Amino acid sequence: MNLLEGVRQIPVHYMTMEINELEERAKAVKSRLGDRLFILGHHYQKDEVFQFSDATGDSLQLAQIAAANRKAEFIVFCGVHFMAETADILTTNDQKVYLPDMRAGCSMADMADIYETNRAWNALTQTFGETIIPLTYVNSTAAIKAFVGEHGGATVTSSNAEQLVEWALTKKERLLFLPDQHLGRNTAYKLGIPLEHMAIWDPIQNDLLFEGDLEKVTVILWKGHCSVHENFTTANIENIRKKHPDMKVIVHPECSREVVALSDMAGSTNFIITEIEQALPGTSFAVGTEMNLVNRMIQNHPDKHIISLNPYMCACLTMNRIDLPHLVWCLESLEDGFASNRIIVEEAIANKARHALNKMLQQ
């Protein structure tokens, strides 16, 4: 549901350049464009890209930072597709948002498309009437944010999900949580909603998965997940407990309920970063989140023992499609006036999506 302006293939010569040349070219463009250029780097980005960020953070944090910057003409978002969409929604019409590689998507966001969501909504409202309000994780497409805004709901982040779930249940008896079932389940459970009162909507089977009295359903979880965080298991935690009994296990709430239940702490990306930063020297952590971030925290905190909860975990594959060659190509294309991969969310979609985003920001 967006327009892609000037989508082109990266010229081969960028892929064969030495890293030193790429770095010098990136620095040169940044210097020449000055305040006209603003580069945003998500925490999960490779260091080769992350180093050139003017601002770093999680997805919504970066979109808000972009919205607050009225000087920049060009906003280059080193993240994934839905993040660049959100930045375009929140910035002015005079600002242009670019994604260095259009292949940088998000499997979780792709697990809920607008056609499946409309079909689900029709079925669920036939069953439950007007008792449902939708919430969507910011890790969703602009079209899903627009759907939620149109139906009176709000977006959520992993930092404020509890607050927004509580708010939603003051508005309606039930909520539909898109697209990550694990964040929805973990949040609702933490607020005291029993697992027996949570149903799952399966968009592939077009079916509500629930055993028992439908009147007891309070939360309907979309059957989606993060392909990175779902790879952390209870066996990983059991292994840590055996090998490192004094080590703290800290995980992201996109992990399964079973993993969160066995961990010592669970919270957003910023929560994980802050907990480790503030921990005493010598503290040990097994971290259940994306590997680029874990490796960066290991480098930044040599006074602490930090490992990945899953020793075989790899970085987010789609996030890693933003590499230094694509970033340099994007920057030089901007300067030359032949910019590629601009993200433009249609105004009708953007307006509805803003309703959902603003509802969250007002809570």
Protein Blocks (a to p, Z undefined) as FASTA:
>chain_A
ZZcehiacddfklmmpcfklmmmmmmmmmmmnmmmpccdddfkbcfklmmmpcbgcdfkl
mmmmmmmmmkbmbdcddddfklmmmmmmmmcfkbccddfblklccfklmmpcfklmmmmm
mmmmmmnopmbccdddfkbcfklmmmmmmnopacddfklmmmmmmmmmmmpmbdcddfbf
klmmmmmmmnopafklcccddfklopacdedjfklpmbdcdddddfklmmpcfklmmmmm
mmmmmbccdddfkbcfklmmmmmbdcdfklmmmmmmmpcehiacdddddfklmmmmmmmm
mmbccddfblkbccdfklmmpcfklmmmmmmmmmnopaghiacddfklmmmmmmmmmmmm
mZZ
